[in-house]
Amino acid sequence: MTKNTMTALLTAAICAVGVGTAEARDMTVTTWGGATEDEKKRIFFNPFSEETGIPHQTDVYAGGWAPFKAMQDTGIVPWDVVHVETAEMDRGCEEGVFAQIDWDKIGGKDQFIPAAVAECGVGTIIWSMVIAYDGSDMSEKPTEANDFWDLETWPGKRGMRQGPKVNLEFALMADGVEPEDVYDVLSTPEGVDRAFAKLDEIKPEVLWWKTGAQAPEWLVSGDVEMTMAYNGRVAVAMEEGRGLEILWDNTQYAVDYWIIPEGSPYVDEAHQFIKFISDPKRQAEYSNTFAYGPTLKAADQYIDDSQRAVLPSGANIETGLHIGGDEARVFWADNLQTLTERWNAWVLQ
């Protein structure tokens, strides 16, 4: 391959990304695609363009850091507003890849729940890890997290996500540690030992799931009596007429965010977009369609009563642990490798 040919190919590759100045493309809103994006277009994106006259286009983000690493390496910024998870939001802010949010342009921080407010991110949805069970054949239903450990009252297998994150926190709360104290306790050798000792009590009865779809599937098939599960997955099964129910005691929840990449030619428009879609009625309409909690305090009044039972918001997260909070992020950044090694050895014992 000649030097000229290679140069031509690289130039074509850069052009294929669809990157350029503000004149070359519309503001690009990037989400996770699928059915959720279709509803976002209907509820948020299209009304924004119709009411403001600011055109937009959409793209799909599949998660991870690679797209933002490419922006760092090339200086090419193809996206202007992106829906990301907490880990990516934190990293992008620390490395200067994401712009700081001008909260005055959004309408202020007070309208949001505290977990939705970040230096470089505006919270858009809340998701949660819950205890799920099939209550159709139960004479007595569980009411607290420690019931997950009660193999005498509720005999049968338990489903838990493979890995130390979420499980160590869950074990400590089931053992009586208050959510606000979990990471203080877990930061000590005695606290870690306590969490593993609690898990030892049910370990022989645990089936470890690796994908979110497995948890409700195991409940429906009768493979487990109770399981930890993503609330959205359980909600879908419930909509399909399954007899599943959710126990919210000591739920673990996190927030996803809208971010604005540094270097976007549409920073002002991106702020205007986030402000527009951060509307209580619009958030509630989205939450009434999908089982993601709203991040605006005023949205709760517009939630359908029939939907409240499956949403990680309001009373459902009052006894919960914010696993996307500062304490959680610092703890797992410092301890993930060590505790994963201990976890993998423990699972095989």
C-alpha positions in Angstrom: 0.0 0.0 0.0 1.4 3.4 -1.0 1.6 6.4 1.3 -1.0 8.2 -0.8 -3.4 5.3 -0.7 -3.1 5.0 3.1 -3.7 8.8 3.5 -6.8 8.5 1.3 -8.1 5.6 3.3 -7.6 7.5 6.6 -9.3 10.6 5.2 -12.2 8.5 4.1 -12.5 6.8 7.5 -12.6 10.2 9.2 -15.2 11.5 6.9 -17.3 8.3 7.3 -17.6 9.2 11.0 -19.9 12.0 9.9 -17.8 14.5 11.9 -17.4 18.2 11.1 -18.4 21.6 12.1 -21.8 22.8 13.2 -22.6 23.6 9.6 -21.9 20.0 8.5 -24.4 18.2 10.7 -27.3 18.7 13.0 -27.0 18.4 16.8 -26.5 14.7 17.5 -28.3 13.1 20.4 -26.9 9.7 21.3 -28.7 7.0 23.4 -28.8 3.3 23.8 -31.2 2.6 20.8 -34.1 0.1 20.7 -37.6 0.6 22.0 -36.5 3.1 24.7 -35.1 5.4 22.0 -38.3 5.2 20.0 -40.2 6.5 23.0 -37.6 9.2 23.7 -38.0 10.5 20.2 -41.8 10.7 20.7 -41.8 12.2 24.2 -38.6 14.3 24.2 -36.6 14.6 21.0 -39.1 15.4 18.3 -41.1 17.9 20.4 -37.8 19.7 21.2 -37.1 20.3 17.6 -40.6 21.2 16.8 -40.9 23.8 19.5 -37.4 25.3 19.3 -36.7 24.9 15.6 -33.3 23.3 16.4 -32.9 20.2 14.2 -31.4 17.1 15.6 -30.2 13.7 14.5 -29.7 10.5 16.6 -27.0 8.0 17.0 -26.6 4.8 19.2 -24.1 4.4 22.0 -23.3 0.8 23.0 -21.7 1.6 26.3 -18.1 1.7 27.4 -15.3 4.2 27.1 -14.0 3.4 23.5 -16.1 6.2 21.7 -14.9 8.8 24.1 -11.3 7.6 23.9 -11.5 8.1 20.2 -12.7 11.7 20.8 -9.6 12.2 23.1 -7.2 10.7 20.5 -8.6 12.4 17.4 -10.2 15.6 18.6 -13.2 14.6 16.5 -16.5 15.1 18.4 -19.4 13.4 16.5 -21.9 13.6 19.4 -23.4 16.5 21.3 -25.6 15.0 24.0 -25.0 11.5 25.2 -26.9 9.2 27.7 -24.2 7.5 29.8 -23.8 5.5 33.0 -22.2 6.8 36.2 -18.7 5.3 35.6 -18.3 6.9 32.2 -19.7 10.2 33.4 -17.2 10.3 36.2 -14.2 9.3 34.0 -15.2 11.8 31.3 -15.4 14.6 33.8 -12.1 13.7 35.5 -10.3 13.5 32.2 -11.8 16.7 30.7 -13.6 14.9 27.9 -17.1 16.1 29.1 -18.0 19.7 29.5 -19.1 21.0 32.9 -22.8 21.6 33.2 -24.0 25.2 33.5 -26.8 24.4 35.9 -28.3 27.9 35.5 -29.0 27.1 31.9 -30.7 23.8 33.0 -33.0 25.6 35.5 -31.1 24.9 38.7 -30.2 21.9 40.7 -33.0 22.1 43.3 -35.6 20.6 40.9 -33.6 17.3 40.8 -33.1 14.6 43.4 -29.6 14.9 44.8 -28.3 11.8 43.1 -29.1 13.4 39.7 -26.8 16.4 40.2 -23.2 16.1 39.0 -20.5 18.4 37.8 -20.6 17.0 34.2 -24.0 15.2 34.2 -27.7 15.8 34.5 -29.6 12.7 35.8 -32.1 11.3 33.4 -33.3 8.0 34.8 -33.0 5.8 38.0 -32.6 2.0 37.7 -32.5 -0.4 40.6 -31.5 -3.9 41.8 -34.4 -5.4 43.8 -35.5 -8.7 45.3 -38.0 -10.4 43.1 -40.2 -13.4 43.7 -43.3 -15.2 42.4 -46.0 -14.5 44.9 -48.7 -16.5 43.3 -48.1 -19.6 45.4 -46.8 -18.0 48.6 -48.9 -18.2 51.7 -46.6 -15.6 53.3 -44.7 -13.0 51.3 -41.2 -11.6 52.2 -41.2 -8.1 53.6 -37.5 -7.3 54.3 -34.1 -8.0 52.8 -33.2 -10.6 55.5 -36.1 -12.7 54.3 -33.9 -13.6 51.3 -31.9 -15.6 53.8 -34.8 -17.3 55.5 -34.6 -20.8 53.9 -37.0 -22.3 56.4 -40.0 -20.0 55.6 -39.2 -19.8 51.9 -37.3 -22.9 51.0 -35.7 -23.0 47.5 -32.9 -21.7 45.5 -31.8 -18.0 45.4 -30.6 -16.1 42.4 -27.8 -13.6 42.7 -25.7 -11.7 40.1 -22.2 -13.1 39.8 -19.5 -10.9 41.3 -18.8 -9.0 44.5 -20.5 -5.6 43.6 -24.1 -5.4 44.8 -23.8 -8.7 46.7 -21.5 -7.5 49.4 -23.6 -4.4 50.0 -26.8 -6.5 50.0 -25.4 -9.0 52.5 -24.4 -6.3 55.0 -27.8 -4.6 54.8 -29.5 -7.9 55.3 -27.3 -8.4 58.3 -28.6 -5.1 59.8 -26.2 -2.5 58.5 -28.0 0.7 57.6 -27.6 1.8 54.0 -25.7 5.0 54.9 -23.2 2.9 56.9 -22.5 0.2 54.3 -19.3 1.6 52.8 -17.9 2.6 56.1 -18.3 -1.0 57.3 -17.2 -2.5 54.0 -14.1 -0.4 54.1 -12.8 -2.5 57.0 -11.4 -6.0 56.9 -14.0 -7.0 59.6 -16.8 -5.6 57.4 -15.7 -7.6 54.4 -15.5 -10.7 56.5 -18.9 -10.0 57.8 -20.4 -9.7 54.3 -18.8 -13.0 53.2 -20.0 -14.7 56.4 -23.5 -13.6 55.7 -23.3 -14.9 52.2 -21.9 -18.2 53.5 -25.3 -18.8 55.1 -27.1 -19.2 51.8 -24.2 -20.0 49.4 -25.2 -23.7 48.8 -28.6 -22.5 47.6 -27.5 -19.7 45.3 -27.6 -19.8 41.5 -25.4 -17.1 40.0 -26.8 -15.3 37.0 -24.7 -13.4 34.5 -27.3 -11.6 32.4 -30.2 -9.5 33.5 -32.7 -11.6 31.5 -31.8 -14.8 33.5 -33.2 -13.6 36.8 -36.9 -13.3 35.9 -36.6 -16.3 33.6 -35.5 -18.4 36.6 -38.4 -17.2 38.7 -40.9 -17.9 36.0 -39.5 -21.4 35.4 -39.4 -22.1 39.1 -35.6 -22.6 39.2 -35.4 -20.1 42.1 -37.7 -19.0 44.9 -36.3 -15.5 45.1 -33.7 -13.6 43.1 -32.0 -10.3 42.9 -33.0 -8.7 39.7 -33.0 -5.4 37.7 -36.4 -3.8 38.4 -37.0 -3.1 34.7 -36.6 -6.8 33.8 -39.1 -7.8 36.4 -41.5 -5.1 35.3 -41.5 -6.5 31.7 -42.3 -10.0 33.1 -45.1 -8.5 35.1 -46.5 -6.8 32.1 -46.6 -10.2 30.3 -48.9 -11.5 33.0 -46.4 -13.3 35.2 -47.1 -13.5 38.9 -43.9 -11.8 39.9 -43.6 -9.2 42.6 -40.9 -6.8 43.8 -39.6 -6.3 47.4 -38.0 -2.8 47.6 -36.5 -3.1 51.1 -32.7 -2.2 50.9 -32.9 -1.8 47.1 -29.7 -0.6 45.4 -30.2 2.1 42.8 -28.1 4.3 40.5 -28.7 7.1 38.1 -27.8 7.5 34.4 -26.9 10.9 33.0 -26.9 13.2 30.0 -23.5 14.6 29.3 -22.1 17.1 26.7 -18.8 16.1 25.2 -16.1 18.8 25.4 -15.6 20.4 22.0 -19.1 19.9 20.8 -20.2 22.8 18.5 -23.6 22.7 20.1 -22.9 23.3 23.8 -25.6 26.0 24.1 -28.1 24.0 22.2 -27.3 20.9 24.2 -28.0 22.8 27.5 -31.3 24.0 25.9 -32.1 20.4 24.9 -31.4 19.0 28.4 -33.5 21.8 30.0 -36.4 21.0 27.6 -36.5 17.3 28.3 -36.0 17.8 32.0 -39.7 18.4 32.3 -41.7 16.7 35.1 -44.7 15.7 32.9 -42.4 14.4 30.1 -40.3 12.4 32.5 -43.4 10.9 34.1 -44.8 10.0 30.7 -41.5 8.1 30.0 -41.6 6.4 33.4 -45.2 5.4 32.8 -44.0 3.6 29.7 -40.7 2.0 31.0 -39.9 1.1 34.5 -37.2 3.7 35.0 -37.6 6.2 37.8 -37.7 10.0 37.1 -35.0 12.3 38.4 -37.1 15.4 38.8 -38.8 15.7 42.2 -42.1 17.1 40.6 -42.4 14.2 38.2 -43.7 11.9 40.9 -47.1 13.5 41.1 -47.7 12.5 37.4 -46.8 8.9 37.8 -49.7 6.5 37.2 -50.7 4.7 40.4 -50.5 1.4 38.5 -46.9 2.0 37.6 -45.6 3.0 41.0 -45.1 -0.5 42.2 -42.3 -1.1 39.6 -40.5 2.2 39.7 -37.3 3.0 41.6 -38.5 6.3 42.8 -40.4 7.9 45.7 -41.1 5.5 48.6 -39.5 2.6 46.7 -36.0 3.9 47.3 -36.4 5.5 50.7 -34.6 2.5 52.3 -32.3 2.1 49.4 -28.5 2.4 48.9 -27.2 4.7 46.2 -24.6 2.5 44.5 -23.8 5.3 42.1 -22.9 7.7 44.9 -19.5 9.1 45.8 -18.8 6.6 48.6 -19.6 3.6 46.3 -17.5 4.9 43.4 -14.5 5.6 45.6 -14.8 2.3 47.4 -15.0 0.1 44.2 -12.3 2.1 42.5 -10.0 1.2 45.4 -11.1 -2.3 46.0 -12.7 -3.9 42.9 -9.6 -6.0 41.9 -8.8 -7.3 45.4 -12.4 -8.2 46.2 -13.0 -9.7 42.8 -10.0 -12.0 43.4 -11.4 -13.0 46.8 -14.9 -13.4 45.4 -13.7 -15.7 42.6 -11.8 -17.9 45.1 -14.8 -17.9 47.5 -17.3 -19.0 44.8 -15.1 -22.0 43.9 -14.8 -23.2 47.6 
